Amino acid sequence: MILPAAVPTIFTGVRLAGAYSILVLVAAEMVGAKAGLGYLINYAQYNFAIPDMYAGIITISAIGLVVNQLLVAGERRFSTWRVDVTA
């Protein structure tokens, strides 16, 4: 009985952890990597390749949105008993 009631809280924590992990991954790539989106953004910034820099930023944003939507879909799947009060 306790586990079904805890599912929304667990998924909230997982969604927050997913967002923070993407941010930390990109920051680590900006600091000490030779490949990746963070490296691409830094490299483009230093070489004044503004379209490449924005392409990297938009790609990171799209990845974050997709990961978040997948986690929201998983939360809806595992908590079908919950009533949506946003309507």
A tleap script that builds the chain and sets N, CA, C and O, in Angstrom:
source leaprc.protein.ff14SB
mol = sequence {
  NMET ILE LEU PRO ALA ALA VAL PRO THR ILE
  PHE THR GLY VAL ARG LEU ALA GLY ALA TYR
  SER ILE LEU VAL LEU VAL ALA ALA GLU MET
  VAL GLY ALA LYS ALA GLY LEU GLY TYR LEU
  ILE ASN TYR ALA GLN TYR ASN PHE ALA ILE
  PRO ASP MET TYR ALA GLY ILE ILE THR ILE
  SER ALA ILE GLY LEU VAL VAL ASN GLN LEU
  LEU VAL ALA GLY GLU ARG ARG PHE SER THR
  TRP ARG VAL ASP VAL THR CALA
}
set mol.1.N position { 0.815 -1.193 0.000 }
set mol.1.CA position { 0.000 0.000 0.000 }
set mol.1.C position { 0.861 1.261 0.000 }
set mol.1.O position { 0.475 2.275 -0.582 }
set mol.2.N position { 2.013 1.204 0.643 }
set mol.2.CA position { 2.865 2.387 0.726 }
set mol.2.C position { 3.560 2.662 -0.604 }
set mol.2.O position { 3.701 3.822 -0.989 }
set mol.3.N position { 4.000 1.619 -1.317 }
set mol.3.CA position { 4.710 1.817 -2.578 }
set mol.3.C position { 3.864 2.537 -3.627 }
set mol.3.O position { 4.371 3.477 -4.240 }
set mol.4.N position { 2.615 2.161 -3.873 }
set mol.4.CA position { 1.833 2.923 -4.855 }
set mol.4.C position { 1.663 4.394 -4.470 }
set mol.4.O position { 1.624 5.257 -5.347 }
set mol.5.N position { 1.563 4.687 -3.196 }
set mol.5.CA position { 1.409 6.069 -2.773 }
set mol.5.C position { 2.705 6.854 -2.932 }
set mol.5.O position { 2.681 8.080 -3.043 }
set mol.6.N position { 3.836 6.153 -2.944 }
set mol.6.CA position { 5.133 6.817 -3.052 }
set mol.6.C position { 5.582 7.029 -4.499 }
set mol.6.O position { 6.557 7.741 -4.739 }
set mol.7.N position { 4.896 6.431 -5.454 }
set mol.7.CA position { 5.312 6.509 -6.862 }
set mol.7.C position { 5.431 7.953 -7.360 }
set mol.7.O position { 6.437 8.266 -7.997 }
set mol.8.N position { 4.477 8.847 -7.113 }
set mol.8.CA position { 4.646 10.227 -7.601 }
set mol.8.C position { 5.877 10.917 -7.013 }
set mol.8.O position { 6.573 11.646 -7.719 }
set mol.9.N position { 6.143 10.697 -5.754 }
set mol.9.CA position { 7.317 11.309 -5.125 }
set mol.9.C position { 8.600 10.720 -5.688 }
set mol.9.O position { 9.568 11.446 -5.916 }
set mol.10.N position { 8.615 9.425 -5.911 }
set mol.10.CA position { 9.805 8.780 -6.479 }
set mol.10.C position { 10.081 9.323 -7.874 }
set mol.10.O position { 11.226 9.636 -8.199 }
set mol.11.N position { 9.057 9.436 -8.694 }
set mol.11.CA position { 9.267 9.937 -10.051 }
set mol.11.C position { 9.646 11.412 -10.072 }
set mol.11.O position { 10.371 11.843 -10.969 }
set mol.12.N position { 9.178 12.187 -9.115 }
set mol.12.CA position { 9.621 13.583 -9.019 }
set mol.12.C position { 11.122 13.633 -8.749 }
set mol.12.O position { 11.838 14.432 -9.352 }
set mol.13.N position { 11.592 12.790 -7.853 }
set mol.13.CA position { 13.024 12.723 -7.577 }
set mol.13.C position { 13.828 12.249 -8.768 }
set mol.13.O position { 14.918 12.758 -9.026 }
set mol.14.N position { 13.299 11.280 -9.497 }
set mol.14.CA position { 13.995 10.774 -10.683 }
set mol.14.C position { 14.053 11.850 -11.765 }
set mol.14.O position { 15.073 11.990 -12.440 }
set mol.15.N position { 12.970 12.613 -11.939 }
set mol.15.CA position { 12.972 13.684 -12.931 }
set mol.15.C position { 13.974 14.779 -12.567 }
set mol.15.O position { 14.682 15.285 -13.438 }
set mol.16.N position { 14.037 15.144 -11.299 }
set mol.16.CA position { 15.027 16.138 -10.868 }
set mol.16.C position { 16.445 15.617 -11.061 }
set mol.16.O position { 17.323 16.352 -11.512 }
set mol.17.N position { 16.668 14.361 -10.723 }
set mol.17.CA position { 17.998 13.770 -10.896 }
set mol.17.C position { 18.376 13.712 -12.370 }
set mol.17.O position { 19.538 13.925 -12.716 }
set mol.18.N position { 17.410 13.424 -13.245 }
set mol.18.CA position { 17.686 13.402 -14.674 }
set mol.18.C position { 18.116 14.766 -15.197 }
set mol.18.O position { 19.055 14.868 -15.986 }
set mol.19.N position { 17.428 15.805 -14.757 }
set mol.19.CA position { 17.784 17.165 -15.191 }
set mol.19.C position { 19.168 17.553 -14.684 }
set mol.19.O position { 19.975 18.104 -15.433 }
set mol.20.N position { 19.441 17.267 -13.421 }
set mol.20.CA position { 20.749 17.613 -12.861 }
set mol.20.C position { 21.868 16.809 -13.514 }
set mol.20.O position { 22.964 17.330 -13.717 }
set mol.21.N position { 21.606 15.556 -13.842 }
set mol.21.CA position { 22.650 14.743 -14.460 }
set mol.21.C position { 23.009 15.262 -15.851 }
set mol.21.O position { 24.178 15.248 -16.235 }
set mol.22.N position { 22.015 15.717 -16.601 }
set mol.22.CA position { 22.306 16.282 -17.919 }
set mol.22.C position { 23.126 17.567 -17.766 }
set mol.22.O position { 24.075 17.790 -18.517 }
set mol.23.N position { 22.766 18.402 -16.805 }
set mol.23.CA position { 23.519 19.638 -16.583 }
set mol.23.C position { 24.964 19.353 -16.182 }
set mol.23.O position { 25.887 19.993 -16.686 }
set mol.24.N position { 25.160 18.399 -15.279 }
set mol.24.CA position { 26.515 18.072 -14.824 }
set mol.24.C position { 27.326 17.447 -15.958 }
set mol.24.O position { 28.517 17.726 -16.093 }
set mol.25.N position { 26.695 16.609 -16.765 }
set mol.25.CA position { 27.388 16.003 -17.896 }
set mol.25.C position { 27.887 17.062 -18.868 }
set mol.25.O position { 29.036 17.007 -19.306 }
set mol.26.N position { 27.047 18.015 -19.207 }
set mol.26.CA position { 27.445 19.068 -20.141 }
set mol.26.C position { 28.531 19.948 -19.524 }
set mol.26.O position { 29.483 20.326 -20.207 }
set mol.27.N position { 28.395 20.274 -18.237 }
set mol.27.CA position { 29.423 21.083 -17.571 }
set mol.27.C position { 30.758 20.354 -17.544 }
set mol.27.O position { 31.800 20.975 -17.754 }
set mol.28.N position { 30.747 19.061 -17.293 }
set mol.28.CA position { 31.990 18.291 -17.295 }
set mol.28.C position { 32.606 18.246 -18.684 }
set mol.28.O position { 33.828 18.304 -18.821 }
set mol.29.N position { 31.782 18.144 -19.706 }
set mol.29.CA position { 32.295 18.167 -21.073 }
set mol.29.C position { 32.896 19.527 -21.405 }
set mol.29.O position { 33.877 19.604 -22.146 }
set mol.30.N position { 32.326 20.594 -20.871 }
set mol.30.CA position { 32.862 21.926 -21.125 }
set mol.30.C position { 34.227 22.110 -20.476 }
set mol.30.O position { 35.078 22.829 -20.999 }
set mol.31.N position { 34.430 21.468 -19.353 }
set mol.31.CA position { 35.672 21.666 -18.602 }
set mol.31.C position { 36.792 20.778 -19.111 }
set mol.31.O position { 37.902 21.263 -19.326 }
set mol.32.N position { 36.536 19.497 -19.310 }
set mol.32.CA position { 37.674 18.628 -19.563 }
set mol.32.C position { 37.489 17.554 -20.594 }
set mol.32.O position { 38.087 16.487 -20.452 }
set mol.33.N position { 36.707 17.762 -21.616 }
set mol.33.CA position { 36.516 16.721 -22.625 }
set mol.33.C position { 37.037 17.196 -23.977 }
set mol.33.O position { 37.253 18.387 -24.202 }
set mol.34.N position { 37.227 16.250 -24.846 }
set mol.34.CA position { 37.644 16.549 -26.214 }
set mol.34.C position { 36.552 16.207 -27.224 }
set mol.34.O position { 36.764 16.272 -28.434 }
set mol.35.N position { 35.381 15.843 -26.705 }
set mol.35.CA position { 34.238 15.542 -27.566 }
set mol.35.C position { 32.971 15.714 -26.753 }
set mol.35.O position { 33.007 15.717 -25.522 }
set mol.36.N position { 31.857 15.857 -27.440 }
set mol.36.CA position { 30.576 15.996 -26.765 }
set mol.36.C position { 29.948 17.348 -27.035 }
set mol.36.O position { 30.565 18.230 -27.632 }
set mol.37.N position { 28.714 17.496 -26.588 }
set mol.37.CA position { 27.989 18.743 -26.841 }
set mol.37.C position { 28.574 19.911 -26.046 }
set mol.37.O position { 28.639 21.031 -26.555 }
set mol.38.N position { 28.994 19.666 -24.821 }
set mol.38.CA position { 29.614 20.733 -24.034 }
set mol.38.C position { 30.894 21.229 -24.687 }
set mol.38.O position { 31.148 22.432 -24.747 }
set mol.39.N position { 31.694 20.292 -25.174 }
set mol.39.CA position { 32.918 20.666 -25.885 }
set mol.39.C position { 32.593 21.435 -27.151 }
set mol.39.O position { 33.260 22.418 -27.474 }
set mol.40.N position { 31.564 20.988 -27.872 }
set mol.40.CA position { 31.158 21.682 -29.100 }
set mol.40.C position { 30.759 23.123 -28.807 }
set mol.40.O position { 31.130 24.033 -29.548 }
set mol.41.N position { 30.014 23.333 -27.744 }
set mol.41.CA position { 29.572 24.694 -27.401 }
set mol.41.C position { 30.761 25.568 -27.054 }
set mol.41.O position { 30.854 26.699 -27.531 }
set mol.42.N position { 31.677 25.064 -26.228 }
set mol.42.CA position { 32.866 25.852 -25.880 }
set mol.42.C position { 33.740 26.123 -27.089 }
set mol.42.O position { 34.203 27.248 -27.279 }
set mol.43.N position { 33.972 25.113 -27.905 }
set mol.43.CA position { 34.801 25.267 -29.097 }
set mol.43.C position { 34.191 26.298 -30.046 }
set mol.43.O position { 34.892 27.151 -30.590 }
set mol.44.N position { 32.878 26.204 -30.235 }
set mol.44.CA position { 32.199 27.148 -31.122 }
set mol.44.C position { 32.240 28.565 -30.547 }
set mol.44.O position { 32.352 29.537 -31.293 }
set mol.45.N position { 32.150 28.677 -29.237 }
set mol.45.CA position { 32.197 29.998 -28.610 }
set mol.45.C position { 33.563 30.653 -28.820 }
set mol.45.O position { 33.642 31.834 -29.157 }
set mol.46.N position { 34.623 29.894 -28.623 }
set mol.46.CA position { 35.966 30.457 -28.758 }
set mol.46.C position { 36.332 30.766 -30.197 }
set mol.46.O position { 37.181 31.624 -30.439 }
set mol.47.N position { 35.717 30.092 -31.157 }
set mol.47.CA position { 36.015 30.302 -32.566 }
set mol.47.C position { 34.946 31.126 -33.279 }
set mol.47.O position { 34.942 31.212 -34.507 }
set mol.48.N position { 34.051 31.723 -32.521 }
set mol.48.CA position { 33.000 32.588 -33.049 }
set mol.48.C position { 32.130 31.880 -34.087 }
set mol.48.O position { 31.701 32.492 -35.065 }
set mol.49.N position { 31.875 30.605 -33.872 }
set mol.49.CA position { 30.975 29.833 -34.732 }
set mol.49.C position { 29.605 29.815 -34.045 }
set mol.49.O position { 29.183 28.810 -33.474 }
set mol.50.N position { 28.944 30.942 -34.122 }
set mol.50.CA position { 27.691 31.133 -33.394 }
set mol.50.C position { 26.603 30.138 -33.809 }
set mol.50.O position { 25.923 29.614 -32.927 }
set mol.51.N position { 26.399 29.848 -35.094 }
set mol.51.CA position { 25.367 28.849 -35.447 }
set mol.51.C position { 25.635 27.471 -34.832 }
set mol.51.O position { 24.702 26.797 -34.393 }
set mol.52.N position { 26.901 27.052 -34.798 }
set mol.52.CA position { 27.239 25.768 -34.183 }
set mol.52.C position { 26.971 25.796 -32.683 }
set mol.52.O position { 26.496 24.815 -32.111 }
set mol.53.N position { 27.274 26.913 -32.060 }
set mol.53.CA position { 27.050 27.042 -30.622 }
set mol.53.C position { 25.556 26.925 -30.312 }
set mol.53.O position { 25.171 26.192 -29.401 }
set mol.54.N position { 24.723 27.633 -31.053 }
set mol.54.CA position { 23.288 27.562 -30.824 }
set mol.54.C position { 22.725 26.186 -31.185 }
set mol.54.O position { 21.769 25.726 -30.562 }
set mol.55.N position { 23.305 25.539 -32.173 }
set mol.55.CA position { 22.866 24.173 -32.507 }
set mol.55.C position { 23.124 23.235 -31.333 }
set mol.55.O position { 22.285 22.388 -31.024 }
set mol.56.N position { 24.266 23.376 -30.681 }
set mol.56.CA position { 24.560 22.563 -29.500 }
set mol.56.C position { 23.620 22.857 -28.355 }
set mol.56.O position { 23.161 21.940 -27.675 }
set mol.57.N position { 23.328 24.124 -28.133 }
set mol.57.CA position { 22.423 24.514 -27.050 }
set mol.57.C position { 21.015 23.981 -27.301 }
set mol.57.O position { 20.373 23.463 -26.388 }
set mol.58.N position { 20.537 24.109 -28.536 }
set mol.58.CA position { 19.195 23.619 -28.866 }
set mol.58.C position { 19.146 22.098 -28.774 }
set mol.58.O position { 18.133 21.540 -28.353 }
set mol.59.N position { 20.225 21.421 -29.163 }
set mol.59.CA position { 20.268 19.961 -29.056 }
set mol.59.C position { 20.205 19.512 -27.607 }
set mol.59.O position { 19.486 18.567 -27.283 }
set mol.60.N position { 20.945 20.177 -26.733 }
set mol.60.CA position { 20.901 19.845 -25.307 }
set mol.60.C position { 19.497 20.081 -24.755 }
set mol.60.O position { 18.993 19.272 -23.976 }
set mol.61.N position { 18.870 21.171 -25.151 }
set mol.61.CA position { 17.499 21.451 -24.702 }
set mol.61.C position { 16.531 20.379 -25.183 }
set mol.61.O position { 15.662 19.941 -24.430 }
set mol.62.N position { 16.677 19.960 -26.429 }
set mol.62.CA position { 15.789 18.926 -26.974 }
set mol.62.C position { 15.988 17.599 -26.248 }
set mol.62.O position { 15.018 16.902 -25.954 }
set mol.63.N position { 17.234 17.249 -25.961 }
set mol.63.CA position { 17.499 16.013 -25.225 }
set mol.63.C position { 16.869 16.082 -23.836 }
set mol.63.O position { 16.270 15.109 -23.377 }
set mol.64.N position { 17.001 17.219 -23.168 }
set mol.64.CA position { 16.392 17.386 -21.851 }
set mol.64.C position { 14.883 17.253 -21.896 }
set mol.64.O position { 14.287 16.617 -21.026 }
set mol.65.N position { 14.258 17.851 -22.908 }
set mol.65.CA position { 12.798 17.741 -23.041 }
set mol.65.C position { 12.351 16.311 -23.312 }
set mol.65.O position { 11.348 15.858 -22.762 }
set mol.66.N position { 13.088 15.604 -24.154 }
set mol.66.CA position { 12.730 14.219 -24.468 }
set mol.66.C position { 12.862 13.336 -23.230 }
set mol.66.O position { 11.983 12.522 -22.950 }
set mol.67.N position { 13.962 13.496 -22.485 }
set mol.67.CA position { 14.153 12.705 -21.267 }
set mol.67.C position { 13.035 13.008 -20.271 }
set mol.67.O position { 12.489 12.092 -19.655 }
set mol.68.N position { 12.697 14.277 -20.112 }
set mol.68.CA position { 11.627 14.646 -19.186 }
set mol.68.C position { 10.285 14.056 -19.617 }
set mol.68.O position { 9.543 13.544 -18.778 }
set mol.69.N position { 9.965 14.117 -20.896 }
set mol.69.CA position { 8.697 13.576 -21.372 }
set mol.69.C position { 8.633 12.060 -21.212 }
set mol.69.O position { 7.571 11.510 -20.920 }
set mol.70.N position { 9.767 11.383 -21.401 }
set mol.70.CA position { 9.792 9.936 -21.170 }
set mol.70.C position { 9.531 9.611 -19.705 }
set mol.70.O position { 8.811 8.662 -19.394 }
set mol.71.N position { 10.108 10.390 -18.813 }
set mol.71.CA position { 9.888 10.159 -17.387 }
set mol.71.C position { 8.453 10.494 -16.984 }
set mol.71.O position { 7.878 9.812 -16.135 }
set mol.72.N position { 7.873 11.523 -17.573 }
set mol.72.CA position { 6.465 11.847 -17.295 }
set mol.72.C position { 5.560 10.725 -17.796 }
set mol.72.O position { 4.598 10.358 -17.120 }
set mol.73.N position { 5.859 10.179 -18.973 }
set mol.73.CA position { 5.065 9.065 -19.496 }
set mol.73.C position { 5.195 7.839 -18.588 }
set mol.73.O position { 4.214 7.136 -18.345 }
set mol.74.N position { 6.399 7.588 -18.093 }
set mol.74.CA position { 6.585 6.485 -17.153 }
set mol.74.C position { 5.821 6.697 -15.863 }
set mol.74.O position { 5.245 5.759 -15.311 }
set mol.75.N position { 5.816 7.935 -15.382 }
set mol.75.CA position { 5.056 8.240 -14.162 }
set mol.75.C position { 3.568 8.017 -14.390 }
set mol.75.O position { 2.891 7.454 -13.530 }
set mol.76.N position { 3.055 8.446 -15.525 }
set mol.76.CA position { 1.632 8.225 -15.822 }
set mol.76.C position { 1.316 6.735 -15.926 }
set mol.76.O position { 0.245 6.287 -15.519 }
set mol.77.N position { 2.252 5.982 -16.471 }
set mol.77.CA position { 2.050 4.537 -16.628 }
set mol.77.C position { 1.983 3.834 -15.278 }
set mol.77.O position { 1.164 2.935 -15.083 }
set mol.78.N position { 2.840 4.239 -14.346 }
set mol.78.CA position { 2.908 3.565 -13.056 }
set mol.78.C position { 1.979 4.160 -12.003 }
set mol.78.O position { 1.849 3.607 -10.911 }
set mol.79.N position { 1.339 5.270 -12.317 }
set mol.79.CA position { 0.389 5.845 -11.367 }
set mol.79.C position { -0.921 6.172 -12.071 }
set mol.79.O position { -1.372 7.317 -12.074 }
set mol.80.N position { -1.517 5.155 -12.664 }
set mol.80.CA position { -2.778 5.338 -13.389 }
set mol.80.C position { -3.937 5.622 -12.446 }
set mol.80.O position { -4.977 6.117 -12.881 }
set mol.81.N position { -3.779 5.324 -11.190 }
set mol.81.CA position { -4.831 5.526 -10.199 }
set mol.81.C position { -4.969 6.998 -9.797 }
set mol.81.O position { -5.983 7.393 -9.221 }
set mol.82.N position { -3.959 7.801 -10.097 }
set mol.82.CA position { -3.974 9.213 -9.699 }
set mol.82.C position { -4.927 10.016 -10.557 }
set mol.82.O position { -5.061 9.754 -11.752 }
set mol.83.N position { -5.584 10.986 -9.965 }
set mol.83.CA position { -6.511 11.866 -10.679 }
set mol.83.C position { -5.756 13.131 -11.052 }
set mol.83.O position { -5.084 13.730 -10.213 }
set mol.84.N position { -5.867 13.538 -12.316 }
set mol.84.CA position { -5.225 14.756 -12.783 }
set mol.84.C position { -6.141 15.943 -12.479 }
set mol.84.O position { -7.262 16.002 -12.985 }
set mol.85.N position { -5.682 16.875 -11.669 }
set mol.85.CA position { -6.519 18.006 -11.253 }
set mol.85.C position { -6.199 19.279 -12.019 }
set mol.85.O position { -6.667 20.352 -11.636 }
set mol.86.N position { -5.416 19.194 -13.090 }
set mol.86.CA position { -5.064 20.390 -13.846 }
set mol.86.C position { -6.167 20.820 -14.799 }
set mol.86.O position { -6.108 21.923 -15.344 }
set mol.87.N position { -7.159 19.988 -15.012 }
set mol.87.CA position { -8.221 20.294 -15.978 }
set mol.87.C position { -9.204 21.313 -15.455 }
set mol.87.O position { -10.152 21.672 -16.153 }
savepdb mol mol.pdb
quit
